[in-house]
Amino acid sequence: MQKIKSILLNLIFFIQVLLIFLLLFDDRIELPVWLQVAGRLHPALLHLPIGLLVFLIVLLLARNEFKKKAFNKIMLIVLLLTSFTATVTALFGFFLSRQGDYGPDALTQHKISGTLLSLLCYGLVLAFIRKEKYSTLFYGLGLLTVGFMFFAGHTGGTLTHGENYVFAPLSNSPNNAVADADASVFQMAVFPILEKKCFTCHNEKKAKGKFVMTSVAKFKKGGKHGKEWEEGMPEKSRMIKYIHLPLEDDDHMPPDGKPQLSTQEMKMLESWIRAGADFEKKLTDLKDDDSLKIIATAVAASKNNHIEEKQYGFTAAPEEVVRKLNTPFRSVFPLSQKSPALQADFFIKESFESGALEELKEVRDQLVVLNLSKMPVIDKDLLVIGSFKNLEKINLNFSKINGAGLSSLQGLKNLNSLSLAGTDITSESLKPVMVLPALKELFVWNTGITEEQRAKLEAQHPGITVRTSQFKEDKTLRLSRPLMVNEGVVKKGEPVVIKHSMPGVTIRYTLDGSNPDSVVSKMYDAPLKLLVSTKIKAMACKSGWYCSEVFETACFVEGQRPVHVELLTTPDKQYRGEGAKSLTDGRKGFTDVFKEPSWLGYSDQPLAAGFDFGQNPSAIRTIMISYGRSIGSYIFPPMVVEVWGGRNRNDLRLIKSLNVEQPVKDEPQRIEALSIPLEKVNHSYYKLIVKPVDKLPKWHSGKGKKGWVMIDEVFFY
Amino acid sequence: MKSEFIENRFHVTRRHFLGKLGLGFGSVALGSLLMPDLFSGKEELGQTVGLPHFAPKAKRIIYLFQNGAPSQLESFDYKPLLTKMAGEELPASIRMGQRLTGMTSGQKKFPLVGSHFKFQQYGKSGAWVSEMFPNIAKVVDDICIIKSMHTEAINHDPALTFMQTGAQQGNRPSMGAWLSYGLGSENKNLPAYCVLLSRGRGNGQGVYSKLWTNGFLDSIHQGVQFSSSEERVLYLKDPQGRDRKDTRKMLDNLAQLNDMNYKEFGDPEIQTRIQQYEMAYRMQTAVPELTDLTHEPDNIIKMYGADCLSPGTYAANCLLARKLSEAGVRFVQLYHQGWDQHGNIVGEMPLQAQDVDRATAALIMDLKQRGLLDETLVIWGGEFGRTNYCQGDLSKDNYGRDHHPRCYTIWMAGGGVKPGMVYGESDEFGYNIVRDPVHVNDFHATVLHLMGLHHEQLNFKHLGRRYRLTDVAGKVVNGILV
């Protein structure tokens, strides 16, 4: 006795640890077939611990009938057996959980409660052995155990029989959560099963065993042996018998390797036949306690909760093969981690060769999505594509086909979407694909197909949507402005390029600051050569469009470089740039970032800078100051600019003073050039004084406050 | 008094302890036989990355972020009551102690104000759209308007960061980085995550590179910002005097050197670097093809509006986004700045809408006519909503609105989202949500779900714990799924 007790106790302990371990690594466990058998014993075994627990209660109630020593022995045996069977049941239950399609919430509850129940039973034994016999602890544990027995039993029942199985007959409120009043039981719960697991073989085209399930009439008629079921007698129905044959049996359905029916699905089919295999009966026609209604509701509910992975009748290609097919210009990948179906994309038309398409034959069965958008695919290549018989979606937008080869796609029974936008296909050439059984959407935008032809195609083939553009607008629109390609300061004589991205536009421009005219202004036909900084104004025109707004930019051309530059006043500490160097380094600033080395900013005091041209200066006719305008940010044009000239810093006279025109409203940010023409005198030294606006105008949000000047470059010509 | 229980019942000898221990470990060992990959030496990631967890509805995302927070009350959430009650004080029973920003906390009055712009119902769905968005109104049956978004942040930066990274602090990977990490790239010649910026004419708020950061994920998942200039990817051209052949030769030799280094140190980052060089080389072919607009049919230019030919505009970015997405880029993120109308809604908002309306609708139609809309998820919206009361002075013909986190509107289209649907509802004041609230975490969970990812399973271990885009919350919004 002692030995058996010790062996049993160790065994229970062993299994408990195993169970907890398995539960912790639940999702990484893969179950061998023979353990699946053990799992299926769970529903039988579970009655043992329940019975034993009940017996235990009876024993305790009849405690006084026994001698104390004998009673303890009996108690020990029963306790040990209870714990052992509970533990084994829990373990087998875990094995079972890995095989079926169970609702995740109920399953988790049942798993946890079952495991706890087995742990509690073990605790009960331990308490009994460790001198806690009949103590409060023992009885407490016992009560808890019984409680968990009910809970685990209940959740287990929910799993097999559906929600609220026991009390359903008592509740008055009809359970319509998923029951659609209009749907028949067949439509709602039987058809989806057949569709998912049987249609791949038992359809009009394939009709294995001459049994077609896709239409109700043919489904009723049966296969080569006649009717597939006996109303009311699932056990005599061939269909059900075949489902229950061992997997190895040649007649087992669905065949080995195909997606199998879950226990719930089998039950559903059986109940439906038992109830008379009625095609019309609606769920609402059934009583609430009808087992058919309960299971059908559960089937429909589980369908709603799960993320349904589409089932395919083929197996995945070896990972190695798929990996080898991947190149920089061709991606081949499964639709998801668990899906055997593959998608193939091609990229970069210059690198495309028909051979690359041919190579996909290695995965011809698995290929479901094929994207050849913009690839130079020709009609001959469609022959290869036609051999990928499981294709569901093909994208041939802007490929080089003209439609002559579309008949090669006739074998694609699953093709539901075909994109042919931007190709040379004709309405006539579409004929062979319009009869494809699964085709739902066809994209023919930007082809020669007219709206009438499109409508005709749709009318002739009601199941197919033929799409073109839904954009219909006759309004004439304004073209966008042209652009200057050159950036920064241009070298003398460097070609200045003006560009517009639309083919067929004419660009007209002026260089004198006047607005260009769409007829008389000079037409741009070659890059410009500029000697001094110039304001370019340009516009683009094209027939069928309004001419663009005027594009206006200052093109800065390199001027004479002074020998030495010095700042005579210090810029604001936030906008110090790189000091004096910023003014003549040939680097332009950006309009949106002023805290950057190109810009010098002044607000409290004017900018004063000296430019030394050394001993033999050449004549300077124009000084050009490039400044930023960002009116919203208080950055205004300078108010006054003074130019002083002379031999050196200490010998200067004012040679020019200029008031600058001020903006009268908010305007977009930009960089502007201020051109100051000078008398032709050769000075060695120039001093510039640039005064910021001292009071911002009334219309501005910062009225009365000081303005800023931002200068990024000064040019001398 | 010593506990008798501890004295006796837990009394365990060493022999007993070791015996039990052996038994326990034996059990674990037996259990481990059921785990085929236990000792395979592969790093335990808890998941495989690079493929969707289940077959996805959407394969790619184009996120049209309206930076600055466009007012829901002038765009898609029609509230006639506000016009009726214009000038009246916001009832305390509606405000329910909602905190204010620093910009209106000093305000003594909170006068309600209705939309200056007219609303009308469009399409089969009968969704209300403001007159500022006539083109989006035309595609209203292709989009799903969610009127019940809500967030936790009340200022731009945290709200924007929350929307993009699932956390307000700015140290987490952004949505695009998570998707690049979870799904890998479809086209090896382009980055999986691209970012395009544009600026409108309204009051703007900055965007920063932290919004497209890879955070703690591998740097390969970082968003690549395209330039707004003519040359959209900088430094991609061969320098003067060097042609592609020279580049090839240089890269081959460099790869040899790098490979030697790899053999010596075994650092996987070296391999990543080699691959990145190769990708940049291939981008030299792929990118000019993308940015070349001369082959776009005339009616495409018309559809997006001629602005799409000027680089750096929202329209140009929409067109480029379509081209990138068509070429297999997982996540194209646009930001359009200028939606922060604290004042002058009447003046500024139409300009913003003008920038956005035509090109946005064009993008939807363009994807649809190519057969790509069902696999591309388009998202339009800002970081929060705007208040139903006026900020600053309420005049007869102008007003402003402050930030409002409790309720705002975004919309999605394509990629497994129900078309022609309005989801969720705000109260008559447009202030609180009365039906089907969608938190930012829920929004993220839903987007991941559409891309075939369980938001709870896509995680990354960092600083000792696993992080997710939805962190510890988030529920898939099943109501908007096809």
Interface residues (C-beta under 8 A of the other chain):
Chain A: N10 F13 F14 I15 Q16 V17 L18 F21 L22 F25 R28 I29 E30 L31 P32 L35 R130 K131 E132 I307 E309 K310 P328 F329 S331 F333 P334 L335 S336 Q337 K338 S339 A341 D345 F347 I348 K349 E350 S351 S373 N395 N397 S417 S419 A421 G422 E441 F443 W445 N446 R467 T468 S469 Q470 F471 E473 L477 R478 L479 S480 R481 L483 V485 E487 K499 H500 S501 M502 P503 G544 W545 S548 D592 P668
Chain B: N8 R9 K20 L23 G24 G26 S27 V28 L30 G31 S32 L34 M35 P36 D37 L38 T48 L51 P52 H53 F54 A55 P56 V139 G184 E186 N187 K188 N189 R199 R201 S229 E230 E278 R282 T285 A286 E289 L293 T294 P297 D298 N299 I301 K302 M303 G305 A306 D307 C308 L309 S310 P311 E326 A327 G328 A362 M365 K368 Q369 R370 G371 D374 G452
